[in-house]
Amino acid sequence: MNELGQQLNRRDVLKQGTQVAALVLGMTGSRSLPAAEASASAAIQVGILLGTFRSGTLEGRLDAVKACGLDCVQVSLDCAGLSDMPDEIPLEVSGRIRHAAAARGITIASVQGTFNMSHPDAEYRRTGLRRLRVLAEACPQLGTSKIHVCTGTRDRGGMWRRHPDNDSPEAWRDMAACVREATEIARQTRVVLAFEPEVNNVVDSAQKARRLLDEIASPHLRVTIDPANLFHAGELPRMREILDEAFALVGKDIVLAHAKDLDRDGDAGHLPAGQGKLDYDRYVSLLHTYRFPGPLLLHGLSAAQVPGCVAFLRQKLAGLPLVPSGK
């Protein structure tokens, strides 16, 4: 039995349902990575958005993460019984999250702090900034220094829905001003915000991500990369070119990476990693080339699909060349 098999706790796995248990337990028969392959992929941690496991206690969800052999998580506070952007975070809640993760050897890579930074209502944006400060101030107790954020859209009903006004000067002005205030909060609380270029948002490309980074010019503002969200309508045939260009523009600023897939361009929706058209060989090669330290976070999948996607990512990472010692 390999190391993952030794870590499995059958009782905890069964809490997630018989389907997930069967899939996870099936992984224990796979071979251990040779030392050279393990070294090649060691620099990039594989993790998951904790909310992928949609039921059970915080501790039960973390047990499922551990059982799947994952290294780290992005936490949304609704996993601990709060709203995802609460007005207050009791110390006992943040302490519970940190200790529960640490007890299982799981790193809290980031916390979700998304709100619509391009919303046309200034009061909405002010409320989001106030709640972001609450979250940022709780990060030391949570055991993380990174917050995943969203630049948003002019759509009032959803921050991941495209709106025709997203390309207007007013949308950029409001978004950039909100991001600037958010970054100042991050500076004061010593955390890093990671925003994601996404086709439905005001920052809908790597080019606009580079523009925003240059405008704000702060080490407290960085990037979450999710290549499945980079392709506008008609751009899939240029996949390799667009991936290469995105990393050339923002590769050195990436601090979080997402792993899902797509079956079309534009509003791509969600497919599990490895089950769509994304060129994962190119993606992980670029992460490696730009010395991305991890984490690579799965999302857009069901709990039952997690073991297969973990195995897929491990296989891709194992194929990376070794990083020379001292580099």
N, C-alpha and C positions, 0 to 999 in steps of 0.2 A: 504493500500500500504506500502511495506517495505521501508527500507532506500534507497536501490538501485533504487526503483521506483521513489522516491522523487528526486533523482539526475538526472534522465533522462531528456534530452532536445530533444524533438521530432524533432525539426528543424535540430539539429546537426546530429542526428542519420540518418535521411533521406539522408544526404549528402553521406553516405557510401553505399547507394543503398537500394532498397526496400527489398532485401533478408535479408541483415544484420539487417535492422530495424525491420523486423518481428520477427527475432530470439531474438534480444535484448529485444524488448518490451514484448515478451513472457515470459521472465525471471521475469518480475515484479509480476507475479502471484504466484511465489514460496514463500514458507513460510520463515519467518525470522528465523535465527538460534537462538535457546535458548541460554541464557547467558552462560551456562556451555560449550556448543559446541563452541560458538564464542571465549571463553577464550582459549579453547584447541588449536585452530588454529591461534590465534592472533600473535604468535611469527613468523610465516612464511608468508611473504607477497607474494601474487600472482601477477605476472606481465607478460609482453610480450615483444618480440622484436618489436619495433615500426614499422619496415619495413614490418610487417605482413599486415598492412594496406597500400596497394601499390600505392594508388592514393590520390590526394588531397594535400592541403597545410599541413605544419607542424601542424598548429593549428587544422585543420580538423581531422588529424590523432589522435591527442591527445584528441579531442572531442570524437572520437570513442572509445579510450581506457577508458575514463571516463564513457561513456555510458555502457560499458560492466562490470563496477564495479571493474576494476583493480586498483591496488595500485601503480604500478611502471612500468618503462620501461627500456629496454636497447636501447640506441639511436645509430643509424648509421648516420653519418653526411650527407649522401646522402638524408636523409629525409628533410634536410634544404637547398637543392640545391647545396651542395658541393659534391666532391667525398668522398668516405668513408674514405680514408686516404689522406687528402689534404696536399699540401705544405704550405698552409697558412690558418688560421682560423680567419677571421675578428672578432673583438670584438663584433660588432653588431650582428653577427650570433650566437655566443656562448651565448650572453646575451638574444637574442630572444628565444633560446631554453630553457634556464633556466627559464625565466619569464613566458613563455607560459605553461610550466609544472607546475610551482608553482601556477599560477592563477587557475589551475584546481585541485590542491591538489594532483598532481602526483609526485612521487619521481623519479629522474633519478638515477636508481640503478647502471648503468654502461654505458660505451660507447664502441662501437666496434672498436678495433684496430688491426684486424687480417691482417697479411701478412705472407708470407711463410718463416719462420725462418730457414728452412732446405734447401732452394733453393740452388742448386749447384753453382750458380753465386754469388760470393762475393759482386759484385757491387749491385746486386738486394737486397741483405740483408742490405747493407749499406744505400740504399735509404729507405728501410722500417724502419730502425732505426731512420733515420733523420725525417721521417714523424711521427713516434711514439713519438718523443720528442715534435713535434708541438702539437700533440694531448694531451700529458701529461701536457704540459704547459697551455693548455686551460681548463683543468679539473676544476680548481677553478671557472672559469667563467661559466662552464657548470653545476656546482653544483653536481659533483660526484667525487669520489676518486678511482673508480675501472675501469680498462680497460680489456676487454675480448680479449685474444690473442690466436694464433694458433701456435703450434710448427712446423707444416708443414710437407712436404714430399719432396723427391728428384724429384718428377714429376715437370717438368718445366711449365706445362700447367694449373695446378690446385692444390691448397693447401690442398684439401681434397680427392685427388686421390692416391691410394696406388702405391708404386713403389718398385721393387725388391731390390733396393739399400738402402731402409729405415733402414734395419738392419745392415748396414755396420758401422764399426768404424768411417769412415769419415763422415757419415751422423750425427752420434751422436756428433762428435767433432764440426762440423760446427753449428749444432743446439744449443748445450750447450754454445758455445762461443757467439752466437747471443743472446740467452736468458740472459746470464750474462751481456752483454752490455745493453740490454733492462731493466734489473732489476736495474742496476746502474742509468739509466735515471729515473726509477720509484722512486728510493731513493732520487735523487736530487730534484724531483718535488713533492715528498710526496704523491705518488699514489701507488696503488697495482695492479699488473698484475695478471690476473687469466687465466691460460692455461687449456685446456681441453684434457684429455686422449681420443684418438679417433683412432679406428682400422686402419684407412688409414694413420695415421701420424707416425712420428718417435717415438713419445711418444704414443704408441698404447695400453697401459694397465695401470692399477693402480700401478703395480710393477715398471714400468718405470717412472711413475709420481713421485713415492716415491724416486727413484734414482735421478731424476732431482732436486727435492726439497732439498735433502740432499747435492747434489753437490753445488748448488747455496747458500743454507743456508742463506736466507734473508727473513725478515718479509714482504718484498715488492713483493714476489712471492708466489702466492697461486693457488688454483684450482677452475675451473668450472667443475661441475660434470654433465654428461649427460649419464645416464645408457644405453640408447638406442645405444650408440656408443662404448660400452665396450665389446661386444660379438664377438669373432672371430668365424670363420666357425666351426660348430659342438658344440658350447658351450651353446646354449640355454637350453639344458636339465639341465645344472648346474647353472641356473639363480640365485637361492637364494644364493648358495655358492659364486658365483662371486660377487654379490652385497655385501654380508657380508664382503668378503675379501677386496673389494675396499674401503669400509668405514673404515675397520680396518687399512688400510694403509694410507689413505689420509683424512679420515673424519674430523679430527681436522683442516685441512687446506682448507676446502671448504668454499668459500665466495660467489659463485654464483652457482645456480642450474638451469638446463634446464628441460623442461617438453615437451617431444614428445614421440612417440611410434615406435614400429618396428614390422614387420611381419616375419622377418628372421634374421639370424645372419650374420656376416661379414659386407659388405657394406650395412647397413640396410636401407638407404634412410630415408624417412620421412613419418610418419603417425601422425595424431592428437592424443594428449594424451587421453588414454582410449579406443582407437580404434584398438589396437594391442595386442601383447603378453607380454608386460612389466608388471611385478608384481608391480603395483603401491602401493598396501598395504604395501609391504615390503619396497619399496623405501621411501615413506613418513614416515614410522616408523623409518627407519634408519636416515633420516634427523632429526627427532624429538629426537632420542636417542643421536645423536651427537651434539645436541643443535644448529642446523643450524638456523641462525637468518633470513634467507631469503636474497635475493628474489628468488622465484621459477618462472622461466620465460618460458612462452609458446613460442614455435616456431614450424616450420614444418607444418603449417596449413593455411587454407585460412581465410579471414576475416569472411566469412559466418559461419565457424566452431568455431569461438571464443566463443560465448555464451555457447555452449554445453560443451566445454572443461573447461571453467571457472567453470561451475556448477559441472563438474566431479571432479576437483581438490578441490573445496570447500567441497564437500561431503567426499572426502578422508581425508582432513585435519580435518574435524569436528569429525571424528572417533578417533582422537588421544587422548590419556589420558591427563588429565590436568597436567600441570607442577606445582609442589608445590610452594607456595609463598616463595620468597626469594632464590629459587634455581637457 
